[in-house]
Amino acid sequence: MIFLRSAAFHVLFYIVLVGLMIVGVPFAFMPRQKMLELPKLWGRVSLFLLEHVCGLKVEFRGLEHLPPRAAIIAAKHQSFLETFAMPTVLGDFTYVLKRELMGIPVFGWYLRAAEQLAIDRARRTNALTQVAKEARKLLAEGRQIVIFPEGTRKLVGAPPDYKAGVALVQTETGAPCVPVALNTGLFWPRSGFARRPGRAVIEFLEPIAPGLDRKAFMAVLQERIERASDRLAAEAYGRDPSLRKYAFAQAKSSGVAT
């Protein structure tokens, strides 16, 4: 049943994506705030399909911790799910993403039209300098900058690997940083076809105020995200014990010790 529901979801998910890219062409010529309504609509429709086709409900917690305007959103990254889900609850958002995504036909054009911040990960030092410089300007415009501090998707329970780029942005801009914990990888894995039923949680945590040095900031950020993400994973295991075996199998097949 999971396979059939997942197959139906994939078909509908990409039909919606392609359809929105076609009918949404006029949005690319509108003010940026109008353009952002398109990915937000994509996210809302996709979450509806996940719930009603796959039986996967996405719950947002801690929305009271989201500042109404400028902030850094530093999120755990376990799956593609959080990338399209979070814009549904954010304001004027800008993702820090790898430059290669800009090269995807049509989709990359929309990313540029929405003024997302692309970096060249092969030129790490220059990329960090670029992000800090651009972030200062974007935050001054009241945007919410979304950064995945580990830089790539991680398996549930895998050892953390936080990069210092987010600390550079925070110390250079003085903006509050909202950590984000989640357990989405238990339901939408980093690789694989199945979309498992249940309740995935994306939780916005208490903001980290400016003033810490980079080392102290990174320690606080990692501790908050990892502790909360472990709690959310344990919560999911309590509802469905089979998820623990699923997470272990994912880690084993990827050669990752958890």
ZIKA-V334361 format. One record per helix or strand of 2 or more residues. SS is the DSSP state (hx for helix, st for strand). FROM is the first residue (numbers start at 1). LEN is the number of residues. Records with the same first field share a line. If there is no record, write none. Layout:
# ZIKA-V334361
SS->FROM-LEN + FROM-LEN
This chain:
# ZIKA-V334361
hx->2-22 + 25-5 + 32-23 + 63-3 + 81-8 + 99-5 + 107-7 + 124-17 + 165-9 + 184-3 + 214-26 + 242-13
st->56-6 + 71-5 + 93-6 + 117-3 + 144-4 + 177-6 + 198-7
